[in-house]
């Protein structure tokens, strides 16, 4: 029997001193959800996926990085849907922690 999953972001979020910390919190047949914690100054370098990638800003603020575009300010409650093959990244350019929910499908 399948159960509904409820996650507490504040209890599940982790941070790494040297690089962003990613924790996969759910994995299904065609998608996965991870929480990513970035400390001030950390970033996820621009990269691409074979499928759609969705980032939801859960806590903090930073910058969304897209190839050929100026960094875009991001904050809590914003959702970014990145199409297949588009280069994208995130930078925490603030003095506070940044937490993202990352959904890959």
C-alpha positions in Angstrom: 0.0 0.0 0.0 1.4 3.4 -1.0 1.6 6.1 1.6 1.4 9.9 1.3 4.8 11.5 1.9 4.9 14.7 4.0 8.3 16.3 4.3 9.4 19.0 6.8 11.9 21.1 4.9 13.5 22.6 8.0 14.1 19.2 9.5 15.3 17.6 6.2 17.5 20.4 4.8 21.3 19.8 5.0 24.2 22.0 4.2 27.8 21.2 3.2 30.7 23.4 4.2 32.6 23.0 0.9 29.8 22.6 -1.6 26.0 22.6 -1.9 24.4 19.6 -0.2 21.8 17.6 -2.1 19.6 15.0 -0.4 17.2 12.9 -2.4 14.0 12.7 -0.4 11.8 10.7 -2.8 12.5 8.7 -5.9 9.9 7.2 -8.3 9.9 5.5 -11.6 10.0 8.7 -13.7 11.0 11.4 -11.3 12.8 12.3 -8.1 12.7 15.1 -5.5 15.8 16.4 -3.8 16.4 19.2 -1.3 19.5 21.3 -1.9 21.1 23.5 0.7 23.5 26.2 -0.3 25.5 28.3 2.2 26.4 31.9 1.4 28.8 32.0 -1.6 28.0 28.5 -2.9 26.6 27.7 -6.3 25.4 25.0 -8.6 27.2 25.5 -11.8 25.2 25.7 -15.0 24.4 22.3 -16.3 21.6 20.6 -18.3 19.3 17.6 -18.0 17.7 15.1 -20.4 14.3 15.8 -18.9 12.4 18.7 -17.3 13.9 20.2 -14.1 11.9 22.2 -11.6 13.4 24.2 -8.8 11.2 25.6 -6.0 12.8 28.2 -3.7 11.8 27.1 -0.2 14.0 29.4 2.0 16.4 32.3 1.4 17.3 34.0 -1.8 19.9 33.9 -4.6 20.3 34.1 -8.3 19.1 31.8 -11.1 21.8 31.4 -13.8 20.8 30.7 -17.4 23.2 30.5 -20.3 23.5 33.7 -22.2 21.3 35.7 -19.7 21.9 38.0 -16.8 21.5 36.3 -13.3 17.9 36.6 -12.1 17.1 37.3 -8.5 15.1 34.5 -6.8 13.3 34.2 -3.5 10.9 32.1 -1.4 7.9 30.8 -3.2 9.3 31.1 -6.7 9.2 28.1 -9.1 11.5 27.7 -12.1 10.6 25.2 -14.8 13.6 24.5 -16.9 13.0 22.8 -20.3 15.0 19.7 -21.4 18.5 20.7 -22.5 18.6 24.3 -21.2 21.7 25.1 -19.2 20.8 26.4 -15.7 22.4 26.9 -12.3 21.8 28.7 -8.9 24.1 31.0 -6.9 23.7 32.0 -3.3 25.0 35.5 -3.4 23.6 36.4 0.1 24.7 36.0 3.7 21.9 33.6 4.5 21.2 29.9 3.7 19.3 29.0 0.5 17.1 25.9 0.3 15.6 24.6 -2.9 13.3 21.7 -3.7 14.6 20.1 -7.0 12.2 18.0 -9.0 13.7 16.1 -12.0 11.4 14.2 -14.4 
